[in-house]
Structures are given as C-alpha cells and as structure tokens.
C-alpha cells in the first residue's frame, strides 16, 4: 500500500477521513496480530513503514533510497539526471516542482526563491535530494501524517519501535517465503470422511507439491485462508486451523473425523459423481470444501481453475 497525492475531491485526501482509514486498518492488524495471530495480505510501501517507525529522523535515512517504493518512475527520472553527461543547465530545470492541481499549474519552490535558481552540474545532486524530499515528505505530508495518526490511535508507537521496516512488514503480512507443505499438512484437520490416508487427500498434497508452482501454492493458500502468506511462526499458529472437508457431508452432519463419519464418508459420498463441481472455501474458518473426485486429473483441473479464478468463496 502506498500513498499518493490525491485531488481534493478524492476521499483519502480529506484529512478527516484518512485517520478513520488508518484506524480501521490498524484495528484489523491489531486483532490479527494480537488476538488470533493471523497475518493480513497488505504489503505496505517501505517509505510509509519507515515514517511510521520514525526512521526518517535518523541521520542514515535517505529520501532518495525510499523513493522507489512511492514512485519508481519519478526515481528513474531523478537518477537519469544524476547520470546525465551533458550540461544540465541546457534542460531548463530550476529548484522547483510544477504540479497540475485540478487543471491548474502550481509551482512549488524546493527552497526559497527556487523557481529562479537554475539546476546546474554543480547543484544537481542537491536538486535530486530536494526533489525526493518534496515528493516523499511535503507533497503527501497531510495524508501520511493522518494515516499514521489513525494507526497509532490503535497501536502504540512503543509496540513497534523495536522492529525494523522489514520486520514490521513481516509481522503484518507474514513471511514472504515459499509455503512449507509438510508443515501445512502436519497441522491440517479433516472432516466428513476425509483423513490423511484418503486417496483424494493424498492426491491433493501430491498435486500441490509436484504440479503447482510456488505462485499457485500461494494462490491456493489465499483461496482457503484469504492470505497468500503463511503465518509468521508456522501453520501451528493459524487460527482456526487449516481444515479440509468433503462437501457431500452437510454442516449439521459433520461431527469431525470420527469412525462413524469415516464410514459414512466411504459409503455415502459416492451417491453422485462430483466431477463437475469446483472446490470451494470458507475463508473465515480456513476451510477447504473438497468434492470426493474419482480421478486425480479432475481434482488437479478443478483445483487449479478454482484457485486461479478465486471462485470458491462461500459464507457458510
């Protein structure tokens, strides 16, 4: 998530609205991080996390280094000025920034009198740093400050100051690592006749391990849990636990993977061929609802289609 300067009529540019957005997002993070340990698939821009943590006050902080996380094209334009071999003054630049605000051109001076000071080979490095600072801290100052205020109204600053920017991002969004299928399998619960040795379950884990790419495995996890990244400390901390249930068994019949449910699954879930059905999910419960497919190839096809199209969400 990154902040951009918005037109005055746009919702997030209104200073009274942005803290509400910050509070709402922070509240969801607080519930997930402190209450249930669930990560949220919201990658914040590193420049925003740096300002949230107060790192922009450090003597080692550089607006230029953080700029790509806000505006990569703007960063490329500034670096091209640094590498320009000719006479920079020929470009007609001044120590100012012209911005189109609702059809009107507004000139922002980077320093007092900047619009009359030309950019030369001697001051181009200063120009680059001034432009980066303006883009990062002046142009979106109100939006950033309001969002941080909303965030801190829910999560105290002292709770986050001990973390670096990457660490805070990991706490919010989980670990950006490949999914450990063995860990997921170890902490999966089965219902409705399914169990670890059921042929459909064996097929499922084999498809995920051998046929799906890392990106498809991430889509599968998001399909079931609403987040493409695993919990920071592993799937043992996923609440509710990752679950798989045979969809031919209704909610009121599902009493867990007892002997009765297993036998009922063997004898009743074949009443009709489920080949035309897609896997579905209940993300609030981290539950995969899987038909009892008769062929591995059908399971592979239906699962890949469902996770790629994100068609499986159900409220039940």
N, C-alpha and C positions, 0 to 999 in steps of 0.2 A: 504494500500500500504506500503510495506517495502522495504528497500534497502538491497541488498546482495552483497558481494564482487564477482565481475564478472571476467571472464577470459579476458585478454587484448584485444582479438579479438571481444568480445561481445560489441554491440552498446553502452549500457549505461555505460560501464566502461571508455569510452573515455571522458576525461574531457571537450572537446569542444562540445560534444553532449549533456551532461547532463543538462547544463544551458538552452539549447533550449527546452528540455523536461519540465524543471521546468517552463520556461516562458509560454509554451503552456498550461500547466495545470493551472498555476496561472491566465492566461488570461481568461480561461473558468470560473474559480471561480469568477474572478472579474466581468465578465459580468453577471453571475448568481446571485451573492450576491448583487452587487450594482445597476445593471440595471433592472433586472427582478425579483429578489427575489427567483430564482429557486435554489433548492438545487441540489447537484451533488452526485450521489451514489458512492463515492470513499472514503472508510474508510482508512485514513492514520494510519500507525503504531504510537502508542503513543510516542515512543522514538524519531521519526522524528519530531513530533509536538513540543515536549519538546525542541529539539535543535533549531527548527525554532523560538520558542518564547524566546530562550536564558535561559531557566530554568536550563540547565546543568551547569550554572555558580553559581547556588545557593548552599549555604552550606548544604542545606537539600536534594540536589539531590543525588541519588544513581544509579550508572550504573547497579548494580545487580537488583534493583527493576524494571528497564526499560527493562532489557534483554529479558524477555519472549515475548515482542512484536516484537522482532527481530528474536530470535531463541529459541523457547521453549525447544527443546531437549538439546541444549547447557546449558541452565539454569538448567534443571533437572540434568545433569551430574555434574554441579558445586555444587548443593545442596546435591547431594549424597556424594560428598567429605566432605562437612561440617558435615554430619551425620555419616560418617564412624567411626566405633568404634575401629577398629584396628589401627595398626601403619601405618600411611600414607606413610612413607618412603619406605615401602615394595612395593608400587605401582610404584616406579622408576620415579616419576614425578620431573621435575625441573621448575624453574621460567622462562619458555619459552613456546613458542607455535609453533608447527610444522604444516606447511601448504603446501598442494600439489598445486603448481602453474604450470599448463601445463605440468604435468608429472614429475616435479622436486620438491623435498622436500626442503622447505625453512624454516629455523629456525629463529623465531622472539624472541629476548630476551625481557622479560617483564621489566627487569631492567638491567643496565649494568652488564655483566658477569652472567646473569640469567641462562644460559644453564649449568653452573657448580654448581648452588646452588640447592640442593635438597629441595623438599617440605616435610615438617615435620608437626607433630601435632601442633607445636608451631607457624608456619608461614602459615598454610593452609588458614586462614581467609584472610590474605594479598594476598595470591595466588588467591583466589576466586575473590577479588576485582580487582586485576591486570588483570586477565583474562577477566572479564566483561568489564573493561575499554578498553582493547585492542580490544575486539570484537565490542564494541559499537562506539568507537571514533578513533581508529587507523586503523583498518583493512578496514573500509569503509569511511575513512576521506575525501578522494577526491570526492567520489560520493556524499556524504551527503552535503559537502560544495558547490559543483557545483549546486546541485538541490536547495539548499537554496538560492544561489545567483540568480538563474533564477527566483525563486518565488518572491524574494524581488525586482527584477527589475520591477515587475508589481505591487506588493502590498507592500506599505511602511511598515517597521517594526513597526512604531509608531501606525499604524492602528490595529495591532494585539496584542501588548504587554499588553493591558488591560485585555486580556482574559486568562483563564486557559486552559490547554490542552483539557479537555472535552468540554469546551465552544467553543473553536475554531473548534473542530470536529463537534459539533452540527451546527455551522454556515455554515460549508462547506457541510455537508451531511444531515442536518436536524435532527429532533428529533427521537431517537430510541424508540419510544413509539407506542402502538397499534393505528391503524388508527381510527379516530373518524368519523364513518359513518354518524352520524347526521350532523356533520359539513360539510362533503363532499357533502351530499345530499342538504344541505341548499345553497351551492354555485355552484350547477350544473346547466348548461344551456342545454335546449333540443331543437332539430331541427327536421324538416322533418316529422312532425306529432306526434312525441313523446311529452309527457308532464308528469308532476308529477303524474297524476292520470291514465295514460295509464297502461293497465294490464301488459305489458312487463316490464315497468319501476318498477311497484310495485313488480313484481316477482324478478327483478334484485336486488333491495335493500334487499328483504327478503332472497334471496339466499346468498348474501354477509354477512348478519347479522347472519343467522341461520345455513347455510350449510357449509360455508367456514371457514377454520381455520384462525388464525391470520397470519400464513405464506402465506396462499393462498390469503388473502386480500392484503398482501404486494406485492405478485406477480401480482395481478390484477392492483394495482396502478402502478407498474413498467411497466406492459403491455400497459397502456394508456399514462403514463407521462414520462417513461424511468427512473424513480426513485422510489424505493420501500418505501421511507420515505416521510411523509407529510412535507409541508413547516413549517419552524420553528414557525411561528406565526399563523398557521392555513390555511385552504384552501381559505380563502378570499384573501390571498396573492399569490395564484397560478396564474401565467400569462403565456399564455392565460387561462381563466377559464376552469375548467373541463367541458367537453361537451359530450353529447350523441346524436347521430343522427341515424335515420332509414336509412339503406343503400339502400333501394329501391328508395330513392329520390336522384337524381344526384346533383352534386355541383352547376350547373347553375340554377337548380330549387329551391335550398334551400335558402329561404329568411328569415328564422327564424321561431319561433313558433307563427306565425300569425294565425288568424282564417282560412284564406284560406289554409295554409299549414296543419293545423289540419284536416280540412275537406278532403283535398286531401289525407292525410295520411289514414283516415278511409276508403276511397272509392277506393284507387288505390294500396295500398301496399299489397293487397291480390291477386294480379294478378297471382302470382305463389307461391307455398309453399316453404318457405326459410329453411325448416328443415335441408337440407344438408349443408347449409353454416355455416361457422365459424364467430364469431365476429372478427373484425379487428380494427386496431387503427392507428391514425396518431399522433405519439408522439410529433412531433414539435408543434402541435396545442392542445395537451392534449385532443384528440378527440377519443371517442369510437364509432365505427360504428357497430350498432347492428341490425341484421335482426329482422323482426317482427314475432318472433316464435309464434306458435299456442299452444304450451304446455310448461308449466313451467319446466317439466323434461328435455325437449330438450334443453331449454336455459341453465339449470344447467350443463348438459353434455357437450354442446359445449363450454360454457364459461370456465369450468374447464379445458377442453382439451387445449383450446387456450392459456390460461394464463400459464399453466404448461409447454407447449411446446414452448411458446413465438413465436407463428406462425403468429401473427396478424399484424406485422408492414407493413405499406404502406406509400409511399411517397406522396400520394395525400392528 
